[in-house]
């Protein structure tokens, strides 16, 4: 349910970008969403349809790319994705430290 406010903000931001870039007929809004946010894609799409209804974005497709949570090994500096509950470096088995990857929420592109 916490997707609602963020998707509403996304719609508002997309409308501003379309106006600023003078995009006449947008077809798709592509967004990057960090897996750490815990957003549900189906819920995002339902909220998208709700908030774009009756706007210049009605009928525009929402493309979602999930960005995996990443960790960095303090021993060898390798970056690696979190897999399930596994947070250890696959090379040296040292417990990784989280980095900012996986917390994203932004518009990557608007295509027409």
N, C-alpha and C positions, 0 to 999 in steps of 0.2 A: 504494500500500500504506500510505502514511502516514495515510490516512483512518481506518484501523481504530481507533486509540487515540482519535481525536477523536470518532468516532461512538459509541464505548463511553461516553465522557464525556457525550455528548449524551443518550444513553439514560438514564443515571443522573440527569442534571439534569432531564430530562422527568419521570421518576418522582417526584422530589422536588417538582416544581411541581404535579403532579397531586395528590399527597397534601396539600400546603399549601393548594391552592385547592379541595380536596374535589371534584374533577371525577370523576363517577361512571363515565361511559362515553366516554372520549376517542375521537375519530374520526380526527383529523389533527394532526400536529405540523408546524408550518411553521418552516423555518429560513432564515436569511440566510447565504450563504456568499460570501466575497470571492473574486473570480477570481484574485487574486494568490496565493492559497493553492495553486492548481493542483490542486484536488480534482476527481476524476472522479465525475460523478453516478451512473453505473451502479455503481461501486465503493462509493459511499456507501450506495446502496440495498441492495446485497448485505450489507454489514456491518450495516445497520439490521435487516434480516430475521434475521440471525444473532444479534444481541444482544437483540432483543425476544422471540425465541422462548421460550415458557414464562413470560413476564412479563405484567404487566397491560397492556403495550403491544402484545402480539401482535395482529396484524390492524389496527393503527393505521397509517394512511397517512402517509408522509413526503413533505412538499411542500418542494421546494428552490427558493429564489430566489437566483440568482447576482447579486452586486453587482459592477458593472464597476470596473476600476481607473481612477482619476481623476488628472488632472494639473492643475496651476494654472500659468498663464502668469505669469512674473515681470514682464513688461512691462505687460500690460493687466489682470491679475488674473482673467481668465476661467478657469472650470473647464471641462474637457473630458475625454471618455473616451479611453482608449488604444484605437486601432484598428490591430490588427496590430502592426507595429513602429513605427508613426507616433506620435511623442511630441511633435510640434510643435504649437503653438497654431494652430487653423484660421483665426483672425483675422489674426494678425500674424506667423506662422511662426517665432516664437521657441521654443526648446526649453523644454518645460514641466518643472516640478518635481513629483515625486509627492506626493500627499497621502495621508491614512490610508484613504480609501475604497478598497475592494477587498481589505481584510484581515479583514473581519468573519467571525465564526462564532458565531452565537447563535440561540436560539429566539425567534421573533417572536410565535408564538401557539400555543396548544393549543385546538382546537375540539372540542366534544362534540355 
